């Protein structure tokens, strides 16, 4: 992942993001891990500097395309003056997931999907996030039902949604 973060195409984000790598074994990092759940490594966060609100979370490795989409999503969350209610619910789901509240995050993702217009560009992301949150909260039946319902119509792209 370090090679990916050093990629020249990410130069356009210089000055917008602070890259921070935290070692889970270092006790100095415990306050961060107490506030933000890390479901595995690597896990990426975009955190608003003014209030430490998580505007995007992405567990797992990403391709360059996925990383740039993730950064764009996080930046929109930081700079949005008055985001649509579906976008607010999606960001709330990400924030709850970062607090290790997967069941509550699932509810927020479900709310985002209910509030969103059918053509909402972040629909695939919200659907995938809902399935992931249901899995993390061990809601196996709902997870399976949501995965079946959303997988068939989901667009097939290098990365599903705007991660």
Short mmCIF file of the C-alpha atoms (twelve columns), coordinates in Angstrom:
data_MODEL
# 
_entry.id   MODEL 
# 
loop_
_atom_site.group_PDB 
_atom_site.id 
_atom_site.type_symbol 
_atom_site.label_atom_id 
_atom_site.label_alt_id 
_atom_site.label_comp_id 
_atom_site.label_asym_id 
_atom_site.label_seq_id 
_atom_site.Cartn_x 
_atom_site.Cartn_y 
_atom_site.Cartn_z 
_atom_site.pdbx_PDB_model_num 
ATOM 1   C CA . UNK A 1   0.000   0.000   0.000   1 
ATOM 2   C CA . UNK A 2   2.881   2.391   0.623   1 
ATOM 3   C CA . UNK A 3   3.850   2.188   -3.048  1 
ATOM 4   C CA . UNK A 4   0.295   3.102   -3.970  1 
ATOM 5   C CA . UNK A 5   0.287   6.117   -1.633  1 
ATOM 6   C CA . UNK A 6   3.521   7.308   -3.251  1 
ATOM 7   C CA . UNK A 7   1.959   7.129   -6.726  1 
ATOM 8   C CA . UNK A 8   2.487   10.253  -8.820  1 
ATOM 9   C CA . UNK A 9   -1.234  10.496  -9.699  1 
ATOM 10  C CA . UNK A 10  -1.982  11.306  -6.060  1 
ATOM 11  C CA . UNK A 11  0.045   14.533  -6.252  1 
ATOM 12  C CA . UNK A 12  -3.157  16.459  -6.941  1 
ATOM 13  C CA . UNK A 13  -4.187  15.750  -3.344  1 
ATOM 14  C CA . UNK A 14  -1.095  17.397  -1.876  1 
ATOM 15  C CA . UNK A 15  -2.148  19.922  0.724   1 
ATOM 16  C CA . UNK A 16  -5.654  18.435  1.020   1 
ATOM 17  C CA . UNK A 17  -4.834  15.350  3.060   1 
ATOM 18  C CA . UNK A 18  -2.397  14.384  5.762   1 
ATOM 19  C CA . UNK A 19  -1.171  10.825  5.345   1 
ATOM 20  C CA . UNK A 20  -0.858  9.221   8.754   1 
ATOM 21  C CA . UNK A 21  0.175   5.666   9.471   1 
ATOM 22  C CA . UNK A 22  -0.574  4.349   12.942  1 
ATOM 23  C CA . UNK A 23  0.905   1.253   14.503  1 
ATOM 24  C CA . UNK A 24  -1.721  -0.654  16.486  1 
ATOM 25  C CA . UNK A 25  0.963   -1.987  18.847  1 
ATOM 26  C CA . UNK A 26  2.210   1.457   19.857  1 
ATOM 27  C CA . UNK A 27  0.482   2.594   23.075  1 
ATOM 28  C CA . UNK A 28  0.772   6.256   21.995  1 
ATOM 29  C CA . UNK A 29  -1.868  5.517   19.335  1 
ATOM 30  C CA . UNK A 30  -4.432  4.094   21.770  1 
ATOM 31  C CA . UNK A 31  -6.496  7.333   21.961  1 
ATOM 32  C CA . UNK A 32  -7.098  7.191   18.200  1 
ATOM 33  C CA . UNK A 33  -8.067  3.518   18.310  1 
ATOM 34  C CA . UNK A 34  -10.371 4.183   21.263  1 
ATOM 35  C CA . UNK A 35  -12.296 6.726   19.157  1 
ATOM 36  C CA . UNK A 36  -12.162 4.922   15.801  1 
ATOM 37  C CA . UNK A 37  -12.818 1.242   15.284  1 
ATOM 38  C CA . UNK A 38  -10.391 -0.458  12.971  1 
ATOM 39  C CA . UNK A 39  -11.973 -3.651  11.631  1 
ATOM 40  C CA . UNK A 40  -8.705  -4.822  10.074  1 
ATOM 41  C CA . UNK A 41  -5.565  -3.593  8.439   1 
ATOM 42  C CA . UNK A 42  -5.244  -1.644  6.396   1 
ATOM 43  C CA . UNK A 43  -8.171  0.648   7.158   1 
ATOM 44  C CA . UNK A 44  -8.368  4.121   5.641   1 
ATOM 45  C CA . UNK A 45  -10.171 7.122   7.089   1 
ATOM 46  C CA . UNK A 46  -10.917 10.630  5.905   1 
ATOM 47  C CA . UNK A 47  -11.447 12.727  9.016   1 
ATOM 48  C CA . UNK A 48  -12.657 16.329  9.003   1 
ATOM 49  C CA . UNK A 49  -9.977  18.400  10.760  1 
ATOM 50  C CA . UNK A 50  -12.343 20.845  12.447  1 
ATOM 51  C CA . UNK A 51  -14.372 18.283  14.407  1 
ATOM 52  C CA . UNK A 52  -12.682 14.892  13.824  1 
ATOM 53  C CA . UNK A 53  -15.838 13.608  12.102  1 
ATOM 54  C CA . UNK A 54  -15.222 10.568  9.909   1 
ATOM 55  C CA . UNK A 55  -16.468 11.416  6.429   1 
ATOM 56  C CA . UNK A 56  -15.313 8.164   4.806   1 
ATOM 57  C CA . UNK A 57  -13.935 4.815   5.904   1 
ATOM 58  C CA . UNK A 58  -12.556 2.007   3.777   1 
ATOM 59  C CA . UNK A 59  -11.256 -1.231  5.240   1 
ATOM 60  C CA . UNK A 60  -8.936  -3.264  3.057   1 
ATOM 61  C CA . UNK A 61  -6.492  -2.621  0.261   1 
ATOM 62  C CA . UNK A 62  -7.518  -0.522  -2.720  1 
ATOM 63  C CA . UNK A 63  -6.457  -0.059  -6.306  1 
ATOM 64  C CA . UNK A 64  -5.396  3.392   -7.466  1 
ATOM 65  C CA . UNK A 65  -8.873  3.986   -8.924  1 
ATOM 66  C CA . UNK A 66  -10.555 2.915   -5.692  1 
ATOM 67  C CA . UNK A 67  -8.212  5.085   -3.639  1 
ATOM 68  C CA . UNK A 68  -8.863  8.205   -5.724  1 
ATOM 69  C CA . UNK A 69  -12.634 7.618   -5.541  1 
ATOM 70  C CA . UNK A 70  -12.355 7.142   -1.784  1 
ATOM 71  C CA . UNK A 71  -10.377 10.386  -1.403  1 
ATOM 72  C CA . UNK A 72  -12.897 12.279  -3.542  1 
ATOM 73  C CA . UNK A 73  -15.752 10.920  -1.441  1 
ATOM 74  C CA . UNK A 74  -14.010 11.904  1.783   1 
ATOM 75  C CA . UNK A 75  -13.147 15.366  0.477   1 
ATOM 76  C CA . UNK A 76  -16.767 15.959  -0.543  1 
ATOM 77  C CA . UNK A 77  -17.837 15.004  2.970   1 
ATOM 78  C CA . UNK A 78  -15.390 17.457  4.534   1 
ATOM 79  C CA . UNK A 79  -16.253 20.374  2.248   1 
ATOM 80  C CA . UNK A 80  -19.977 19.849  1.722   1 
ATOM 81  C CA . UNK A 81  -21.894 22.871  2.952   1 
ATOM 82  C CA . UNK A 82  -25.348 21.319  2.860   1 
ATOM 83  C CA . UNK A 83  -25.218 17.755  1.598   1 
ATOM 84  C CA . UNK A 84  -28.387 15.915  0.593   1 
ATOM 85  C CA . UNK A 85  -30.039 13.864  3.329   1 
ATOM 86  C CA . UNK A 86  -28.997 10.588  1.684   1 
ATOM 87  C CA . UNK A 87  -25.372 11.758  1.641   1 
ATOM 88  C CA . UNK A 88  -25.630 12.748  5.314   1 
ATOM 89  C CA . UNK A 89  -27.004 9.321   6.201   1 
ATOM 90  C CA . UNK A 90  -24.218 7.613   4.223   1 
ATOM 91  C CA . UNK A 91  -21.553 9.642   6.043   1 
ATOM 92  C CA . UNK A 92  -23.280 8.914   9.345   1 
ATOM 93  C CA . UNK A 93  -23.056 5.205   8.532   1 
ATOM 94  C CA . UNK A 94  -19.326 5.546   7.862   1 
ATOM 95  C CA . UNK A 95  -18.854 7.437   11.137  1 
ATOM 96  C CA . UNK A 96  -20.784 4.787   13.084  1 
ATOM 97  C CA . UNK A 97  -18.778 2.022   11.453  1 
ATOM 98  C CA . UNK A 98  -15.610 3.827   12.548  1 
ATOM 99  C CA . UNK A 99  -16.964 3.740   16.119  1 
ATOM 100 C CA . UNK A 100 -17.461 -0.045  15.931  1 
ATOM 101 C CA . UNK A 101 -21.243 0.344   15.788  1 
ATOM 102 C CA . UNK A 102 -21.912 -1.830  12.744  1 
ATOM 103 C CA . UNK A 103 -25.589 -2.448  13.557  1 
ATOM 104 C CA . UNK A 104 -26.231 1.293   13.848  1 
ATOM 105 C CA . UNK A 105 -24.208 1.881   10.683  1 
ATOM 106 C CA . UNK A 106 -26.445 -0.600  8.862   1 
ATOM 107 C CA . UNK A 107 -29.449 1.457   9.930   1 
ATOM 108 C CA . UNK A 108 -27.840 4.639   8.631   1 
ATOM 109 C CA . UNK A 109 -26.992 3.018   5.286   1 
ATOM 110 C CA . UNK A 110 -30.572 1.732   5.055   1 
ATOM 111 C CA . UNK A 111 -31.834 5.269   5.732   1 
ATOM 112 C CA . UNK A 112 -29.558 6.631   3.009   1 
ATOM 113 C CA . UNK A 113 -31.025 4.189   0.521   1 
ATOM 114 C CA . UNK A 114 -34.588 5.093   1.521   1 
ATOM 115 C CA . UNK A 115 -33.910 8.833   1.228   1 
ATOM 116 C CA . UNK A 116 -32.015 8.673   -2.057  1 
ATOM 117 C CA . UNK A 117 -33.425 9.191   -5.507  1 
ATOM 118 C CA . UNK A 118 -33.258 6.116   -7.761  1 
ATOM 119 C CA . UNK A 119 -30.471 7.702   -9.833  1 
ATOM 120 C CA . UNK A 120 -28.356 8.667   -6.787  1 
ATOM 121 C CA . UNK A 121 -24.732 8.179   -7.886  1 
ATOM 122 C CA . UNK A 122 -23.719 6.750   -4.504  1 
ATOM 123 C CA . UNK A 123 -26.424 4.056   -4.448  1 
ATOM 124 C CA . UNK A 124 -24.030 1.175   -5.200  1 
ATOM 125 C CA . UNK A 125 -21.681 2.369   -2.469  1 
ATOM 126 C CA . UNK A 126 -24.513 2.604   0.072   1 
ATOM 127 C CA . UNK A 127 -25.744 -0.870  -0.874  1 
ATOM 128 C CA . UNK A 128 -22.280 -2.415  -0.575  1 
ATOM 129 C CA . UNK A 129 -21.704 -0.588  2.728   1 
ATOM 130 C CA . UNK A 130 -25.042 -1.849  4.065   1 
ATOM 131 C CA . UNK A 131 -24.168 -5.446  3.210   1 
ATOM 132 C CA . UNK A 132 -20.757 -5.053  4.839   1 
ATOM 133 C CA . UNK A 133 -22.243 -3.506  7.997   1 
ATOM 134 C CA . UNK A 134 -24.835 -6.277  8.242   1 
ATOM 135 C CA . UNK A 135 -22.070 -8.850  7.943   1 
ATOM 136 C CA . UNK A 136 -19.940 -7.073  10.577  1 
ATOM 137 C CA . UNK A 137 -22.888 -6.968  12.969  1 
ATOM 138 C CA . UNK A 138 -23.583 -10.673 12.383  1 
ATOM 139 C CA . UNK A 139 -27.043 -10.080 10.954  1 
ATOM 140 C CA . UNK A 140 -26.572 -13.027 8.643   1 
ATOM 141 C CA . UNK A 141 -30.110 -13.362 7.253   1 
ATOM 142 C CA . UNK A 142 -30.508 -9.655  6.497   1 
ATOM 143 C CA . UNK A 143 -26.978 -9.611  5.045   1 
ATOM 144 C CA . UNK A 144 -27.740 -12.469 2.663   1 
ATOM 145 C CA . UNK A 145 -31.087 -10.968 1.642   1 
ATOM 146 C CA . UNK A 146 -29.550 -7.555  0.977   1 
ATOM 147 C CA . UNK A 147 -26.652 -9.050  -0.974  1 
ATOM 148 C CA . UNK A 148 -29.030 -11.013 -3.197  1 
ATOM 149 C CA . UNK A 149 -31.304 -8.013  -3.718  1 
ATOM 150 C CA . UNK A 150 -28.528 -5.568  -4.561  1 
ATOM 151 C CA . UNK A 151 -26.036 -7.715  -6.464  1 
ATOM 152 C CA . UNK A 152 -28.096 -8.364  -9.581  1 
ATOM 153 C CA . UNK A 153 -28.852 -4.749  -10.601 1 
ATOM 154 C CA . UNK A 154 -25.514 -3.365  -9.360  1 
ATOM 155 C CA . UNK A 155 -23.320 -1.857  -12.052 1 
ATOM 156 C CA . UNK A 156 -20.228 -3.829  -12.886 1 
ATOM 157 C CA . UNK A 157 -17.274 -1.461  -12.711 1 
ATOM 158 C CA . UNK A 158 -13.652 -1.809  -11.558 1 
ATOM 159 C CA . UNK A 159 -14.908 -0.828  -8.124  1 
ATOM 160 C CA . UNK A 160 -18.569 -0.944  -7.264  1 
ATOM 161 C CA . UNK A 161 -19.840 2.460   -6.232  1 
ATOM 162 C CA . UNK A 162 -17.757 5.504   -5.394  1 
ATOM 163 C CA . UNK A 163 -15.297 3.990   -2.943  1 
# 
